[in-house]
Amino acid sequence: MRVFIRFRLFLVLLFCLLPGIATAELAETIQRIKPSVLVIGTYKKTGSPQFSMRGTGFVIRDGNLIATNAHVVTDITDPEMELVVRIGQGRSQSESRLRPAKVIAVSKIHDLAVLRIEGEPFPALRLANSDSVREGQTIAFTGFPIGGALGFSPVTHRGMVSSITPIALPAGNARQINDKLIRQLKSGTFDIFQLDATAYPGNSGSPVFDVASGEVIGVVNMVFIKGSKEAALSQPSGIAYAIPAKFLIELIEQRYQSTR
């Protein structure tokens, strides 16, 4: 009887300690993640401001490759604008440095892009096998929400994978459906992670990682918005989406196979 009572007390104590253990675990992981998360933007010498943020990116592989969303780095039509990575924290230009970046691989279907920067490498994050991700798994992501309005310091949000669901680009209306679009939808359908977590504009390209290992399982690419775009700030839905990391691994491998 005494053994049984002691065992029950042990279980009660264990469940009381688990939240604290998990919090400490995440705190340590965040410190490892932050040096690898960077601001992606454009620089225009005659612009005001000269630097304009477009999204978040994170360092992978050799320390000179940056992963982000395709929509963050495409559609830059101004020839005077240069794609750059902002290094360092703080609001002012003097508190940070800009390093030119070059797009070396893009997958518009999966909304992913890989950039290369020259110079000293950064600590790289490890990409996990996203096929092993399960619904209900606890995750976190680090990025630069609200377009740097809070300052260019990495911010971490915590949540879970609420659903693994197929996604495809929908048509605007029924009249736009044709054979070409149907083929595009079929080829573009793939599983995506729906997150029970609050993301904001600026979080596009943020790494979604396992809180224990710090391994990246996905890349934030969409936020569910209720109503207008302004509602994403004043009334966030708490629902975001992420592209599984396996598609990023495939993009990198395709890039290097094509250069051999």
C-alpha positions in Angstrom: 0.0 0.0 0.0 2.8 2.4 0.9 4.5 1.6 -2.4 1.3 2.4 -4.3 0.9 5.8 -2.4 4.5 6.7 -3.1 4.1 5.9 -6.8 1.0 8.1 -7.0 2.8 10.9 -5.3 5.7 10.5 -7.8 3.2 10.7 -10.7 1.6 13.9 -9.3 5.0 15.5 -8.8 6.1 14.5 -12.3 3.0 16.1 -14.0 3.6 19.2 -11.9 7.2 19.5 -13.1 6.5 18.7 -16.8 5.4 22.2 -17.8 8.4 23.7 -16.2 10.7 21.2 -17.9 9.1 21.9 -21.3 9.4 25.7 -20.9 13.1 25.4 -20.0 13.6 23.1 -23.0 12.0 25.6 -25.3 14.0 28.5 -23.9 17.3 26.6 -24.6 16.2 25.8 -28.1 15.2 29.4 -28.9 18.8 30.5 -28.0 20.1 28.0 -30.5 17.6 29.1 -33.2 17.8 32.9 -33.1 21.3 33.3 -34.6 20.2 31.5 -37.7 17.0 33.5 -38.3 17.5 36.6 -40.6 15.5 39.4 -42.1 14.9 39.3 -45.9 14.4 42.6 -47.7 15.3 44.9 -50.5 17.7 47.9 -50.5 17.4 50.9 -52.8 19.9 53.7 -52.4 17.5 56.4 -53.4 14.6 54.9 -51.5 13.0 56.3 -48.3 13.5 54.2 -46.4 16.4 52.6 -48.2 15.7 49.2 -46.6 12.3 47.5 -46.9 11.6 44.2 -45.2 9.8 41.5 -47.1 9.9 38.5 -44.8 11.9 36.1 -42.7 14.6 33.6 -43.7 16.7 31.0 -41.9 20.2 29.6 -42.5 20.7 26.0 -43.8 23.3 23.6 -45.1 26.8 25.3 -45.4 25.8 28.5 -43.5 25.6 30.6 -46.6 22.2 29.3 -47.9 19.0 31.0 -46.7 15.6 29.4 -46.9 12.4 31.5 -47.3 9.1 31.7 -49.2 9.1 32.2 -53.0 6.6 35.0 -52.5 9.1 36.9 -50.3 11.8 37.2 -53.0 9.9 37.1 -56.3 8.1 39.9 -58.1 10.8 42.5 -57.4 10.5 44.5 -60.6 12.4 47.7 -59.8 15.9 47.3 -61.3 17.3 49.6 -58.7 16.3 47.4 -55.8 18.8 44.8 -54.5 17.7 41.7 -52.6 19.5 41.7 -49.3 19.7 39.9 -45.9 19.7 42.1 -42.9 22.1 41.0 -40.1 22.0 42.3 -36.6 19.2 43.6 -34.4 17.8 47.0 -33.6 15.6 49.5 -35.4 18.2 51.7 -37.1 20.4 50.9 -40.1 23.5 51.7 -38.0 22.7 48.8 -35.7 22.7 46.2 -38.5 24.5 45.2 -41.7 23.1 44.4 -45.1 24.5 41.5 -47.2 23.6 41.0 -50.8 21.6 37.8 -51.6 21.1 35.9 -54.8 18.1 33.6 -55.5 19.5 30.2 -56.6 16.4 28.0 -56.5 12.6 28.6 -56.5 9.5 26.4 -56.2 6.4 28.5 -56.8 4.2 25.4 -56.4 5.5 24.9 -52.8 6.2 28.6 -52.2 9.8 28.0 -51.3 13.1 29.7 -52.3 16.7 29.3 -51.5 19.2 32.3 -51.5 22.9 32.4 -51.3 25.0 35.0 -49.5 28.7 35.4 -49.6 31.1 36.0 -46.7 31.3 34.5 -43.3 28.8 31.6 -42.8 26.1 31.6 -40.1 25.1 28.7 -37.8 22.8 26.5 -39.9 19.6 24.9 -38.8 19.0 21.2 -39.4 16.1 20.1 -41.6 14.1 17.3 -40.2 12.1 14.5 -41.9 8.7 16.2 -42.0 7.0 12.9 -42.9 7.3 11.9 -39.3 5.3 15.0 -38.1 2.1 14.1 -36.3 -1.1 16.1 -35.6 -0.9 17.4 -32.0 2.8 17.8 -32.1 4.1 20.8 -30.2 6.0 23.3 -32.3 7.4 26.8 -32.3 8.5 29.3 -35.0 10.8 32.3 -34.9 10.6 35.3 -37.2 10.0 39.0 -37.5 6.3 39.6 -37.2 4.5 42.8 -38.3 7.2 43.7 -40.8 9.8 44.8 -38.3 7.5 47.4 -36.7 8.5 45.9 -33.3 12.2 46.2 -34.2 14.3 43.6 -35.9 14.6 41.2 -33.0 13.6 37.6 -33.6 10.2 36.7 -31.9 9.1 33.2 -31.1 5.5 31.9 -31.1 4.5 28.5 -29.7 1.7 26.2 -30.8 1.0 22.8 -32.3 0.3 21.1 -35.6 -3.5 21.1 -35.6 -4.0 19.4 -38.9 -2.1 17.9 -41.9 -4.3 18.7 -44.9 -4.0 18.8 -48.7 -3.9 22.2 -50.3 -4.1 23.6 -53.8 -4.4 27.0 -55.3 -8.2 27.6 -55.8 -9.8 29.3 -58.8 -11.2 32.8 -58.4 -14.6 31.7 -59.8 -16.1 28.8 -61.7 -15.6 30.5 -65.1 -11.9 30.3 -64.6 -11.8 26.5 -64.4 -10.3 25.0 -67.5 -8.2 22.0 -68.5 -5.0 23.9 -67.8 -6.1 24.9 -64.3 -7.3 21.4 -63.5 -3.9 20.0 -64.4 -2.2 22.7 -62.3 -4.4 21.9 -59.3 -3.7 18.2 -59.6 0.0 18.7 -59.8 0.0 21.4 -57.2 -1.9 19.5 -54.5 0.2 18.5 -51.5 0.0 18.1 -47.8 0.5 21.2 -45.7 0.7 21.8 -41.9 -2.1 23.8 -40.3 -0.8 25.3 -37.1 -2.7 26.3 -34.0 -0.4 29.3 -33.5 -0.5 33.1 -34.1 1.6 34.4 -37.0 1.6 37.8 -38.5 2.7 39.5 -41.7 6.5 39.3 -41.6 6.5 35.7 -40.4 6.5 34.4 -43.9 9.6 32.3 -44.2 9.9 31.6 -40.5 11.3 28.2 -39.6 8.8 25.9 -37.8 10.8 23.7 -35.4 10.5 20.9 -32.9 10.8 22.5 -29.4 13.1 19.8 -28.1 15.6 19.2 -31.0 15.4 22.5 -32.8 15.1 20.7 -36.1 13.1 22.5 -38.8 9.9 20.6 -39.8 8.3 23.4 -41.9 8.3 26.9 -43.3 5.5 29.4 -42.4 3.9 30.7 -45.6 0.3 31.7 -44.9 -1.8 33.3 -42.2 -5.6 32.8 -42.1 -7.1 36.3 -42.1 -10.6 37.1 -40.9 -11.9 40.0 -43.0 -9.4 42.7 -44.1 -5.6 42.5 -44.0 -5.7 45.0 -41.1 -7.6 42.3 -39.1 -4.4 40.1 -39.1 -2.9 42.6 -36.7 -5.9 43.6 -34.6 -7.8 40.3 -34.6 -5.3 37.5 -35.4 -7.0 34.2 -36.2 -4.5 32.0 -34.4 -4.3 29.8 -37.6 -1.2 29.7 -39.8 0.1 27.3 -42.4 3.5 25.9 -43.1 5.2 24.1 -46.0 6.7 20.7 -44.9 10.5 20.7 -44.8 10.7 17.8 -47.1 9.9 20.0 -50.1 12.7 22.3 -49.1 15.1 19.4 -49.0 13.9 18.3 -52.5 14.4 21.8 -53.9 18.0 21.9 -52.6 18.8 18.5 -54.0 17.3 19.4 -57.4 19.3 22.6 -57.5 22.6 20.8 -56.8 21.8 17.9 -59.1 21.2 20.3 -62.0 24.6 21.9 -61.5 26.6 18.7 -61.7 
